[in-house]
Structures are given as C-alpha cells and as structure tokens.
Amino acid sequence: MRVSFLVIAAALMVFNVGCCGPMKANKSALNLPETSKAMDQVHEKLAGSGKLYAGAAMVDITPEYPLWMGGFDMGRKSVGVRDPIHVHALYLDDGRKPFVLVAVNTIGLLRDYIKEVIPLATDVHHNSILIGSMHNHVTPDTLGYWGKSAGILPLCAGTCPNYMETLKYKIAQAIDLAALDAKPATVRALTAQVDPSLSINIHPQVRDEKDDVVRIMAFDDESGKPIATVANWGCHVEALWNDKQISADWAGVYFQKMMAEWGGVPLFVEGALGGLVTTNPGDEKMALDPDIDVVYKKHMTIDERIEVMNRVGNGLAAAVLDALNQEGEKLGPAGIEIHQAKHKFEMQQDNWVFNYMGNRGMLNRKTEWRKGKTYITTETVGMRLKADGKTLLDLVSVPGEPTPPLVAAIDATSDAPVKFTVALGNDENGYIILDSEWDARKYTYERTMSLGKETGAKVFEAVEKVRAMLPAD
C-alpha cells in the first residue's frame, strides 16, 4: 500500500467533505458474466473420491474506461492499457472438501468486499475460498484510497462502483471455470532461490531485509500435463512505479513466460512484501539517490522501468522453472488430503487516516466504535496439504502486508517442508509489523499506513490459532 501521507494529513486540516459520484453500480447497464456456483456441483460429484482433483482458470479484468489507479499519490487516473490484467483461480478437491485459491491482479481487496464475492461462487463452501491480491500499483483503485482530489483535499473514493461490481462477478466466474476444469492431479511442493538482485528493501539501513525464497505448488494431470503452478514470493508489483497505463507489471511478464515455457495456469500470491520490499532498479541507479521513489521518478525513463519489469518477471520465472525442471516427487492423486481452517478475529484500527476515510464512506469497511476506539474484524485462513498422512505444505493467509521479520516468525510456527504465507489474503489492512519493531525509525512511513502497534501481535496470535486447528502428522 503506497499513498502520500502528507497529502492526506493536509486534507484533514481543511474541512469535512462527503463522497462524490455514484455510490452504487448501475447493474442494468453492465454486461455481467453469468455465474453458476459450479464448485458446489463439482464437489458433490467428487465427494468420497479419495483422490486429489485440481482445476485452474484465468479471466480478464482489464477495465474498458479510465479509472483512478491504486498506489502512490491520489488522483492518478489511467490513460490507457499497456497490457491486460487477470484474476487467476485454482480449485482443489480431495473428495472431502474443496479449497479455492484466487489471485487478483489488483492493489488489494477489503474483507467486506470479499464477503460480497463469495456468495456469488458458492452456497455451501463459504469458508473454503481464499482471495489474495497481487498488490499491483498500475491497476484500478479497488480499495478507495486514491480517488479524486482538489489539490490537497480528497473528495471521494477512488473505487468505481461499476468496475467493482463487474470484478465481483469475474472473480466468481474464474472460480466457476476452475472448478469445471477439475481433473485427477498430482502435486509437488518446492522452494527455490530467487536472484537477490531482483528486489530491494527501500530502507537504506536494511536493504537486504527481504525474502529471496519462492515457494511453489505445482499441479499436473495424470498424463503429466501442467494444470497450475502457484508461486509465493514477497515483492511489490510496481516496477512501472507511478505510470498511468493499466498493466500487469512484472507479474504479467512472469505469467507470460510460465505459460510459454511450462503451460497450465500460473498464479502468483504475495509473501513478505511489507516494510518495504520493492523492485530493484539496479546499483547504478541506486547510486544516484538513496530514496528509491526519487530514483524511479527522477532518474528512470519509462523504457528503463519496463526493463526492470521484464528483468523481475523473467527472473522469478527462471527460478520457478529451474525448480520445476529439476526437483520434487509428484504425489497423488491418491493419498492427498486437504485440511483447512479459518479464524476470525478483531483488531483495533488505531489510525486516524483510515478512520477519517472510513467515516466519510471512502472505504468499504465495517467498523465498530467502543469506548472511544475503532475496531475492525478480519480473518486468517490455514490450509495444510498432506501426502499419505505426512505434511507436505502449510499455507496461512495474512490480512495485509507483512514485513519479512514477521513472515520469518510465522514460518517458525510450522515444521512443514514448504510454507506459504499469502499476504493480502481475504483483506488488506496495510503494513503489519512486529510489535518489537513498531517504534523503529525506519518504519516512520509504514506506521502511517498500518492499523496500529498491536496489529503484528494480533496477526501472529491468529496464525498460531488457525494452525492449531489443523491436524498434526
């Protein structure tokens, strides 16, 4: 999450302004895709199969009209499309319960919005869908932070109701298509080292405080043909920085290379991106200024940004492809079990920026006010893949952008050989920092875009609780 804190702070000193523009979608004017809640029917057919089934799909979510863009300063409206953006969905079923993982190429989605999406995809399995965002900064504002402004004054939410309504149905459509694609599948769980030069921490004190490991799930059909590959790595999708053309950014480059050289549907879910890990413009550019924002805005042409975009996307794909071509025993379809759990919990929203925008309807987030404090409800999801009774992979979601030290602490709560931490999972609550690091000078900016000091501890406690709900070996 990247927004100009000074812009919002100055706005709060002016006066109260309500929202502008249409507050609801004009559904009659929209060409919404049909949805069928296929996962309910597919699971009914697969119930008791005793085999792993997997299916995957991609659906185009590129807007057809200019929209406010998410990330960086407010009031940045798109002027065109560089390349399309998609929602990617993976459907898994072991005959006992389905599990759906969705990755949306957006800046983020709030839990209240996701709760509106899920009933479009299922009547039965509401707790079996995990929707994460790739946190792409050259996609439409799907949170509401970056809308129209009058100089320093924010006037309304940056979300477009018509686009947000269409996006709901397209996410549900992707889930439908993934379920309908389900077939007996094998699985591999892998890790690989990513070239450390692809990413960088924005803080000069801790340039290497990042996670250079990509976690991988690979699903093939019984003939060996790829169905889907899921990569979990932590890095902001923002090589194009504050450009005004819609793009999948480096994630799109990654997807194109994976489809061309491996096949199936590629998914990418964010990991330890908070605190803040971004694309590395290179040593030569970083020598010009220690502030990466200055480097990208003053010292890099759009062609140079595209070069970074290609380098990061292709570099991540190279690491994943190398692992897929060399490592990992294919397991299943028989003997694979999917275990899952969800833990709902409450956190204090101790952030006057969030409170201001929420009170004025700029954020689609329900809050509760008690004894002078504001609270939000969020959740974490856990999923454990087992092969012949032994844990193969642990996955847990985090409702925001965790720092690398927090993800390392979360990883330590599991003995699984492969551990996924899905950032921005089923919610986006800004940066999530270990409470022991909350007061660090390097996190001055991150504190302005976080719920508060207790957030890291609350999330860590929730992760421990959801993992305790899953069966041990």
C-alpha positions in Angstrom: 0.0 0.0 0.0 1.6 3.3 -1.1 -0.1 6.6 -0.6 1.2 10.1 0.1 0.6 10.5 3.9 1.3 14.3 3.7 -1.4 14.8 1.2 -4.0 13.1 3.4 -2.7 14.8 6.6 -3.0 18.2 5.0 -6.5 17.4 3.8 -7.7 16.6 7.3 -6.8 20.1 8.4 -9.3 21.6 5.9 -12.9 20.5 6.3 -15.2 17.6 6.1 -16.2 16.7 2.5 -18.7 13.9 1.6 -18.2 11.4 -1.2 -18.9 12.4 -4.8 -20.0 10.4 -7.8 -22.3 7.4 -8.0 -22.2 5.3 -4.8 -23.8 2.2 -6.3 -23.3 0.3 -9.5 -25.8 0.6 -12.4 -26.2 -3.2 -12.8 -28.7 -2.8 -15.6 -26.0 -1.1 -17.7 -23.4 -3.8 -17.1 -22.6 -6.9 -19.1 -22.0 -9.1 -16.1 -20.8 -12.6 -16.8 -23.1 -15.5 -15.8 -22.1 -17.4 -12.7 -23.2 -20.9 -11.8 -21.7 -21.7 -8.4 -20.0 -24.6 -10.2 -17.8 -25.5 -7.2 -20.9 -26.8 -5.3 -21.9 -29.1 -8.1 -18.4 -30.3 -8.9 -17.6 -31.1 -5.2 -20.9 -33.0 -5.0 -19.7 -35.2 -7.9 -16.3 -35.7 -6.4 -17.4 -36.4 -2.8 -15.7 -39.5 -1.5 -13.4 -39.9 -4.5 -10.3 -40.3 -2.3 -8.2 -38.5 -5.0 -6.8 -35.1 -5.5 -8.5 -33.1 -8.2 -7.3 -29.7 -9.5 -8.5 -27.2 -12.0 -7.5 -23.6 -12.9 -8.6 -20.6 -14.9 -7.8 -17.0 -15.8 -10.4 -14.3 -16.5 -9.6 -10.9 -18.0 -10.4 -8.0 -15.6 -9.0 -5.1 -17.7 -11.1 -2.0 -17.4 -12.6 -0.6 -20.6 -12.6 3.0 -19.4 -10.3 5.4 -17.4 -10.2 4.7 -13.7 -8.4 6.1 -10.6 -5.3 4.0 -10.1 -4.2 2.4 -6.8 -1.0 3.3 -5.1 1.3 6.3 -4.8 -0.5 9.7 -4.9 -4.2 10.4 -5.1 -5.8 11.5 -8.3 -3.8 9.4 -10.7 -6.2 8.4 -13.5 -5.4 5.7 -16.1 -4.8 6.9 -19.6 -4.8 3.6 -21.4 -3.8 -0.1 -21.2 -0.3 -1.3 -21.6 -1.3 -5.0 -21.2 -4.2 -6.9 -19.7 -4.8 -7.8 -16.1 -6.5 -11.0 -14.9 -7.9 -12.9 -12.0 -6.3 -16.4 -11.6 -8.1 -19.2 -9.8 -7.1 -22.6 -8.5 -9.7 -25.2 -7.5 -8.6 -28.2 -5.3 -10.7 -31.1 -4.1 -9.7 -34.2 -2.2 -13.3 -35.6 -2.1 -13.9 -34.4 1.4 -13.8 -30.6 0.9 -12.9 -28.2 -1.8 -10.3 -25.4 -1.4 -10.1 -22.4 -3.8 -7.1 -20.1 -4.0 -7.7 -16.9 -6.1 -5.1 -14.3 -7.0 -6.4 -11.0 -8.3 -4.1 -8.5 -10.1 -5.3 -5.5 -8.1 -3.9 -3.2 -5.4 -6.0 -5.0 -2.8 -9.5 -6.0 -1.7 -11.1 -5.4 1.7 -12.8 -8.2 3.6 -16.2 -6.6 3.4 -16.0 -6.7 -0.4 -14.7 -10.3 -0.5 -17.7 -11.3 1.6 -19.9 -10.0 -1.2 -17.9 -12.0 -3.8 -18.0 -15.4 -2.1 -21.8 -15.9 -2.2 -21.6 -15.5 -6.0 -19.3 -18.5 -6.1 -20.8 -20.9 -3.6 -23.9 -21.6 -1.5 -22.1 -24.2 0.6 -18.4 -23.7 0.9 -18.0 -20.1 2.2 -15.0 -21.0 4.3 -13.1 -22.7 1.5 -12.2 -19.7 -0.6 -9.1 -17.6 -0.1 -8.8 -14.5 -2.3 -5.5 -12.7 -2.4 -4.4 -9.6 -4.3 -1.0 -9.1 -6.1 -0.7 -5.5 -4.8 -0.1 -4.1 -8.3 0.3 -0.3 -8.4 -0.7 0.2 -12.0 -4.2 -1.3 -11.7 -7.5 0.3 -10.7 -8.1 1.6 -7.2 -10.0 -1.3 -5.6 -9.7 -0.1 -2.1 -10.8 3.6 -2.2 -7.7 5.4 -1.0 -6.6 7.1 -4.3 -9.6 8.9 -5.7 -10.3 12.4 -7.0 -8.8 15.2 -5.0 -8.8 19.0 -5.2 -5.2 19.8 -4.6 -4.5 18.5 -1.1 -8.2 17.7 -0.4 -9.5 14.2 -1.1 -13.1 14.4 -2.4 -14.3 10.9 -2.9 -13.4 7.2 -3.0 -11.2 6.1 -5.9 -13.3 2.9 -6.5 -15.6 2.9 -9.5 -18.9 1.1 -8.4 -19.5 -0.3 -11.9 -16.0 -1.8 -12.1 -16.1 -3.2 -8.6 -19.5 -4.8 -9.4 -18.1 -6.3 -12.6 -15.0 -7.5 -10.8 -17.1 -9.5 -8.2 -18.7 -11.5 -11.0 -15.5 -12.1 -12.8 -13.8 -13.4 -9.7 -16.8 -15.8 -9.2 -16.6 -16.7 -12.9 -12.9 -17.6 -12.6 -13.8 -19.9 -9.6 -16.6 -21.5 -11.7 -14.2 -22.1 -14.6 -11.5 -23.5 -12.3 -14.0 -25.9 -10.7 -15.3 -27.1 -14.1 -11.7 -27.8 -15.2 -11.0 -30.1 -12.2 -9.3 -33.4 -13.1 -7.3 -36.0 -11.1 -4.0 -34.4 -10.3 -0.5 -34.8 -8.8 1.1 -32.2 -6.6 4.6 -31.1 -5.9 5.7 -28.6 -3.2 9.0 -26.9 -3.8 11.2 -24.0 -2.8 13.7 -22.1 -4.9 16.2 -19.3 -4.5 15.3 -16.1 -6.4 18.1 -13.9 -7.7 18.7 -11.4 -4.8 19.2 -8.5 -7.3 15.6 -8.6 -8.3 14.2 -7.0 -5.2 15.4 -4.5 -2.6 14.2 -3.1 0.7 13.5 0.7 0.4 15.2 1.4 3.8 19.0 2.1 3.5 19.6 0.5 6.9 18.2 -2.9 5.8 18.5 -3.2 2.0 18.7 -7.0 2.3 15.9 -7.4 4.8 13.7 -9.4 2.3 12.8 -12.9 1.4 14.7 -14.3 -1.6 12.9 -17.7 -1.5 10.0 -18.5 -3.7 7.6 -21.2 -2.5 6.0 -23.3 -5.3 2.9 -25.6 -5.6 2.7 -27.4 -9.0 -0.3 -29.5 -10.1 -0.2 -31.8 -13.2 -2.8 -34.1 -14.6 -2.2 -37.9 -14.7 -0.6 -37.6 -18.1 2.0 -35.1 -16.7 0.4 -32.0 -18.4 0.6 -28.9 -16.2 -2.7 -27.7 -14.6 -1.5 -24.9 -12.5 1.6 -23.5 -10.8 1.4 -21.3 -7.7 4.4 -19.1 -6.8 4.6 -17.3 -3.4 7.2 -14.5 -3.1 7.3 -11.1 -1.5 7.9 -8.1 -3.6 5.7 -5.1 -4.5 4.4 -5.3 -8.1 5.4 -1.8 -9.0 8.3 -1.8 -11.5 6.4 0.7 -13.6 6.1 2.9 -10.5 3.5 5.7 -10.9 2.9 5.2 -14.6 -0.7 5.9 -15.8 -1.2 2.9 -18.1 -3.0 -0.2 -16.8 -0.6 -3.2 -16.7 0.0 -6.5 -15.0 3.5 -5.1 -14.5 6.2 -7.7 -13.7 3.6 -10.2 -12.6 2.3 -10.2 -16.2 5.8 -10.9 -17.6 6.1 -13.8 -15.1 2.8 -15.2 -16.3 3.6 -15.0 -20.0 6.9 -16.8 -19.5 5.4 -19.5 -17.4 2.6 -20.1 -19.9 5.0 -20.2 -22.8 7.7 -22.4 -21.2 5.7 -24.6 -18.8 2.0 -24.4 -19.6 -1.2 -24.5 -17.4 -2.4 -21.6 -15.4 0.2 -19.7 -13.4 -0.7 -18.0 -10.1 1.2 -15.5 -8.0 0.5 -14.7 -4.4 2.3 -12.1 -2.4 4.5 -13.0 0.6 6.9 -10.9 2.7 6.4 -7.6 0.8 5.9 -5.2 3.7 8.3 -3.0 5.4 9.0 -2.4 2.4 10.3 -4.7 -0.4 10.1 -3.5 -4.0 11.7 -4.0 -7.4 15.4 -3.2 -7.6 16.3 -0.5 -10.2 19.9 -1.7 -10.0 23.2 -0.5 -8.4 23.9 2.2 -11.0 20.5 3.9 -10.5 20.6 3.4 -6.7 23.9 5.3 -6.6 22.1 8.4 -7.7 19.9 8.7 -4.6 19.2 6.6 -1.5 15.5 7.3 -1.9 14.0 4.8 -4.3 11.0 7.0 -5.0 13.3 9.7 -6.2 15.3 7.2 -8.3 12.2 6.0 -10.1 10.5 9.4 -10.6 13.6 11.5 -11.5 16.2 9.1 -12.8 14.3 6.5 -14.8 12.6 6.7 -18.1 9.5 4.6 -18.9 11.7 2.4 -21.0 14.1 1.8 -18.1 11.1 0.9 -15.9 9.9 -1.6 -18.5 13.4 -3.1 -18.5 13.1 -3.6 -14.7 9.7 -5.0 -15.1 11.0 -7.6 -17.6 14.0 -8.4 -15.5 12.0 -9.1 -12.4 9.2 -11.1 -14.1 11.6 -13.2 -16.1 13.9 -13.6 -13.2 11.2 -15.0 -11.0 10.1 -17.3 -13.8 13.6 -18.6 -14.2 13.8 -19.6 -10.6 10.5 -21.4 -10.7 11.2 -23.1 -14.0 14.6 -24.3 -12.8 13.0 -25.9 -9.7 10.2 -27.5 -11.7 12.6 -29.0 -14.2 14.9 -30.5 -11.6 13.2 -31.1 -8.3 10.3 -32.7 -6.4 8.5 -36.1 -6.4 5.0 -36.0 -7.9 2.5 -37.2 -5.3 -1.1 -38.3 -5.8 -3.8 -38.3 -7.0 -4.5 -40.9 -4.3 -3.3 -40.3 -0.7 -3.5 -36.5 -0.8 -5.5 -34.7 1.9 -6.5 -31.0 2.1 -7.1 -29.7 5.6 -8.3 -26.2 6.2 -9.4 -23.8 8.9 -10.4 -20.2 9.3 -10.0 -17.9 12.4 -11.9 -14.7 12.6 -10.6 -12.0 15.0 -10.8 -8.4 15.9 -8.1 -5.6 15.7 -8.1 -2.0 16.8 -8.0 0.5 13.9 -5.7 3.0 15.6 -5.1 5.1 12.5 -6.8 8.5 12.1 -6.3 8.4 8.3 -8.2 5.1 8.0 -10.8 6.4 10.4 -11.2 9.7 8.5 -11.7 8.0 5.2 -13.9 5.2 6.6 -16.2 7.7 8.3 -16.7 9.5 5.0 -17.5 6.4 3.1 -14.3 6.2 1.1 -13.5 2.7 2.4 -15.9 -0.3 2.1 -15.0 -1.5 5.6 -17.4 -2.0 8.5 -16.1 -0.7 11.8 -17.3 -0.8 15.4 -16.7 2.0 17.8 -16.4 1.2 21.5 -15.2 3.3 24.4 -13.5 5.8 22.1 -11.7 3.2 20.0 -12.4 1.9 16.5 -12.3 -1.9 15.7 -12.4 -3.9 12.5 -13.0 -7.7 12.1 -10.7 -9.7 9.9 -9.6 -13.3 9.4 -6.8 -15.7 8.6 -7.1 -18.9 6.7 -5.0 -22.0 7.1 -4.5 -24.9 4.6 -2.4 -28.0 5.1 -1.7 -30.4 2.3 -0.8 -34.0 3.4 0.5 -36.9 1.4 0.0 -40.3 2.9 -0.6 -38.7 6.3 2.6 -36.6 6.3 2.5 -32.8 5.9 3.7 -31.6 2.5 2.8 -27.9 2.7 1.4 -25.4 5.1 -0.3 -22.3 3.9 -1.6 -19.4 6.0 -3.1 -16.0 5.0 -2.2 -12.6 6.4 -4.8 -9.8 6.1 -2.3 -7.2 4.9 1.3 -6.7 4.1 3.6 -8.5 6.5 7.3 -7.5 6.9 10.0 -10.1 6.3 10.8 -10.5 10.0 7.1 -11.2 10.7 6.9 -13.8 7.9 10.1 -15.4 9.3 8.3 -15.6 12.7 5.2 -17.0 11.1 7.3 -19.6 9.2 8.8 -20.8 12.5 5.3 -21.8 13.7 5.3 -24.7 11.2 7.5 -27.7 10.6 6.3 -28.2 7.1 9.0 -28.6 4.4 7.3 -25.8 2.4 5.5 -22.9 4.0 3.3 -20.4 2.1 2.4 -17.0 3.6 -0.3 -15.4 1.4 -0.2 -11.7 2.0 -3.3 -9.6 1.4 -5.4 -12.7 1.9 -9.1 -12.0 2.2 -8.4 -8.5 3.4 -5.9 -5.6 3.1 -5.1 -3.7 6.4 -1.9 -2.1 5.3 1.5 -2.8 6.7 1.8 -5.4 9.5 4.9 -5.0 11.7 6.3 -7.0 14.6 5.4 -5.1 17.8 9.1 -5.2 18.8 10.0 -3.2 15.7 7.0 -0.8 15.7 8.9 2.2 17.0 11.9 1.8 14.7 12.8 5.0 12.9 12.9 3.1 9.5 9.1 2.4 9.8 8.0 6.1 10.0 6.1 5.8 6.7 4.8 2.3 7.4 3.3 3.3 10.7 1.1 5.8 8.8 -0.4 3.0 6.7 -0.9 0.4 9.5 -3.8 -0.3 11.8 -1.6 0.2 14.8 1.1 -1.1 17.1 -0.8 -4.2 18.2 -1.5 -5.4 14.7 1.6 -7.6 14.3 1.0 -9.4 17.6 -2.7 -9.9 16.8 -1.9 -11.4 13.4 0.8 -13.7 14.8 -1.6 -14.9 17.5 -4.3 -15.6 14.9 -1.8 -17.6 12.7 -0.9 -19.8 15.7 -4.6 -20.4 16.4 -5.5 -21.3 12.9 -2.5 -23.7 12.6 -3.5 -25.3 15.9 -6.9 -26.2 14.3 -5.2 -28.3 11.6 -4.3 -31.9 12.2 -0.7 -32.8 13.0 1.2 -35.6 11.4 
